[in-house]
């Protein structure tokens, strides 16, 4: 069984019922997403977690309407200037999680671009912040990706993140926000992903 997650149900409004796919609307943001997915994985066995939704692309990294696969997603956590936290002894911050490499490669073979994601708790609305995120090698911005991948990782369940690009991450008035085009990109990549995952999963 596949656990298919999204933040808002409308993102997957195109989806028809699939017998081996169970949809979970987590709510918006990394906390809601992480808690919801962790609870679901504790209650039922799943062979794969798919995080699907809309995302913004950093300038030059993708176009509005594209579908992309996120190979690695980082959580924006640390000092404001981007430097790491100074922690005692051998404590460390977990700030990145990865999609299942085999599935990422399959989607790349189908012509989809692989991007590095960053999970934020506030949507970027200024070019200055966008530049800071880009300096951390971010290519797409979401609010749930890291949390879902990390929850699956902790439960030892394979996971993958796919996104439809709905806007460019820059000054809000220049972002070109378009829900429908973003959802079109998401629909295409998600349908292709589900087509290559074995039904017995």
C-alpha positions as CSV (number, residue, x, y, z in Angstrom):
1,X,0.0,0.0,0.0
2,X,1.2,3.5,-0.9
3,X,0.6,6.4,1.5
4,X,0.2,9.5,-0.7
5,X,0.4,12.8,1.3
6,X,-0.4,16.4,0.4
7,X,-0.8,19.5,2.5
8,X,-4.1,20.6,1.0
9,X,-6.6,18.3,-0.6
10,X,-7.1,20.6,-3.6
11,X,-3.5,19.9,-4.7
12,X,-4.6,16.4,-5.6
13,X,-8.1,17.3,-6.8
14,X,-7.4,15.5,-10.1
15,X,-6.7,12.2,-8.5
16,X,-9.2,9.3,-9.0
17,X,-9.4,6.4,-6.5
18,X,-6.6,3.9,-6.8
19,X,-7.0,0.6,-4.9
20,X,-3.4,0.5,-3.7
21,X,-3.1,4.2,-2.8
22,X,-4.3,5.8,0.4
23,X,-4.4,9.6,0.5
24,X,-3.5,11.6,3.6
25,X,-4.1,15.4,3.8
26,X,-1.5,16.4,6.4
27,X,-2.3,20.1,6.8
28,X,0.2,22.9,6.0
29,X,3.7,23.2,7.4
30,X,6.4,20.8,8.6
31,X,5.0,20.2,12.1
32,X,1.5,19.1,10.9
33,X,3.1,17.1,8.1
34,X,5.6,15.3,10.3
35,X,3.1,14.5,13.0
36,X,0.4,13.3,10.6
37,X,2.7,11.0,8.6
38,X,4.4,9.6,11.7
39,X,1.0,8.8,13.2
40,X,-0.1,7.1,9.9
41,X,3.0,5.0,9.7
42,X,2.7,3.9,13.3
43,X,-0.9,2.8,12.7
44,X,-0.6,0.9,9.4
45,X,2.1,-0.8,7.3
46,X,3.0,1.0,4.1
47,X,5.5,0.0,1.4
48,X,6.1,3.6,0.1
49,X,5.3,7.2,1.2
50,X,4.8,9.8,-1.6
51,X,4.8,13.5,-0.7
52,X,3.1,15.3,-3.5
53,X,2.2,19.0,-3.8
54,X,2.9,22.4,-5.2
55,X,6.2,24.2,-4.7
56,X,8.1,27.3,-5.7
57,X,11.2,27.2,-7.8
58,X,14.2,29.4,-7.3
59,X,14.9,31.5,-10.3
60,X,16.5,29.6,-13.2
61,X,15.8,26.2,-11.6
62,X,12.5,25.3,-13.1
63,X,9.5,26.9,-14.9
64,X,5.9,27.3,-13.7
65,X,4.0,24.2,-14.7
66,X,6.9,21.9,-14.5
67,X,6.8,18.6,-12.6
68,X,10.0,17.9,-10.7
69,X,11.3,15.1,-8.4
70,X,13.0,16.3,-5.2
71,X,16.0,14.1,-4.6
72,X,17.0,15.7,-1.3
73,X,15.1,18.1,1.0
74,X,16.6,20.2,3.7
75,X,15.0,21.9,6.7
76,X,15.9,25.5,7.2
77,X,17.2,25.3,10.7
78,X,20.1,27.0,12.4
79,X,21.4,30.5,12.8
80,X,19.8,33.4,10.8
81,X,23.0,34.0,8.9
82,X,23.0,30.3,7.7
83,X,25.9,29.2,10.0
84,X,25.4,25.9,11.9
85,X,24.3,25.8,15.5
86,X,27.0,25.3,18.1
87,X,25.9,22.2,20.0
88,X,27.4,20.5,23.0
89,X,29.4,17.3,22.8
90,X,28.4,15.1,19.9
91,X,24.8,16.4,19.5
92,X,23.8,17.3,15.9
93,X,21.0,18.7,13.9
94,X,19.2,16.5,11.4
95,X,18.4,18.9,8.6
96,X,18.2,16.8,5.4
97,X,16.4,13.7,4.1
98,X,16.4,12.0,0.8
99,X,13.9,10.4,-1.7
100,X,14.3,6.8,-2.8
101,X,17.2,6.9,-5.2
102,X,15.9,4.1,-7.5
103,X,12.5,5.9,-8.0
104,X,14.3,9.2,-8.5
105,X,16.4,7.6,-11.3
106,X,13.3,6.2,-12.9
107,X,11.7,9.6,-13.1
108,X,14.9,11.1,-14.5
109,X,14.8,8.5,-17.2
110,X,11.3,9.6,-18.0
111,X,12.6,13.2,-18.6
112,X,11.9,14.8,-15.2
113,X,14.4,17.1,-13.5
114,X,15.8,16.2,-10.1
115,X,16.0,19.2,-7.8
116,X,17.2,19.9,-4.3
117,X,14.5,21.1,-2.0
118,X,14.3,23.3,1.1
119,X,11.5,23.2,3.6
120,X,10.5,26.5,5.2
121,X,7.9,27.6,7.7
122,X,7.2,30.9,5.9
123,X,6.8,31.3,2.1
124,X,9.5,33.5,0.7
125,X,8.3,36.8,-0.6
126,X,11.5,38.8,-1.2
127,X,14.4,38.5,-3.6
128,X,16.8,38.9,-0.7
129,X,15.5,35.8,1.0
130,X,15.4,33.9,-2.2
131,X,19.1,34.6,-2.7
132,X,19.9,33.4,0.7
133,X,18.1,30.1,0.0
134,X,19.8,29.8,-3.3
135,X,23.2,30.2,-1.5
136,X,22.3,27.0,0.4
137,X,21.9,25.2,-2.9
138,X,18.1,25.1,-2.7
139,X,16.3,24.8,-6.0
140,X,12.7,24.4,-4.9
141,X,10.9,25.6,-1.8
142,X,8.1,23.7,0.0
143,X,6.6,23.7,3.5
144,X,6.4,19.9,4.1
145,X,8.9,18.0,2.1
146,X,11.6,17.4,4.7
147,X,9.2,16.6,7.4
148,X,7.5,13.8,5.3
149,X,10.7,12.3,4.1
150,X,12.2,12.4,7.6
151,X,9.2,10.7,9.2
152,X,9.3,7.9,6.6
153,X,13.1,7.6,7.1
154,X,12.6,7.2,10.9
155,X,10.0,4.5,10.2
156,X,12.3,2.7,7.7
157,X,9.8,3.2,4.9
158,X,11.0,4.3,1.4
159,X,9.7,7.7,0.4
160,X,9.8,10.1,-2.5
161,X,8.8,13.8,-3.0
162,X,7.3,15.1,-6.3
163,X,6.2,18.7,-6.9
164,X,4.4,20.8,-9.4
165,X,6.0,24.2,-9.8
166,X,3.4,26.9,-9.1
167,X,5.6,30.0,-8.7
168,X,9.0,31.5,-8.8
169,X,10.6,32.2,-5.4
170,X,11.3,35.9,-5.5
171,X,9.5,39.2,-4.7
172,X,5.9,38.3,-4.3
173,X,4.6,40.6,-7.1
174,X,7.0,38.9,-9.6
175,X,6.4,35.3,-8.4
176,X,3.8,34.5,-11.1
177,X,1.8,32.3,-8.7
178,X,-0.5,29.9,-10.7
179,X,-2.2,27.1,-8.8
180,X,-3.7,25.5,-11.9
181,X,-0.4,25.3,-13.9
182,X,1.4,24.0,-10.8
183,X,-1.2,21.3,-10.3
184,X,-1.0,20.3,-14.0
185,X,2.7,19.7,-13.6
186,X,2.1,17.7,-10.4
187,X,-0.6,15.6,-12.1
188,X,1.8,14.5,-14.9
189,X,4.7,13.5,-12.7
190,X,2.5,11.9,-10.0
191,X,0.7,9.8,-12.6
192,X,4.0,8.7,-14.1
193,X,5.3,7.8,-10.7
194,X,2.3,5.7,-9.8
195,X,2.6,4.0,-13.1
196,X,6.1,2.7,-12.4
197,X,5.5,1.6,-8.8
198,X,4.4,-2.1,-8.7
199,X,0.7,-2.6,-7.8
200,X,1.7,-5.1,-5.1
201,X,3.5,-2.3,-3.2
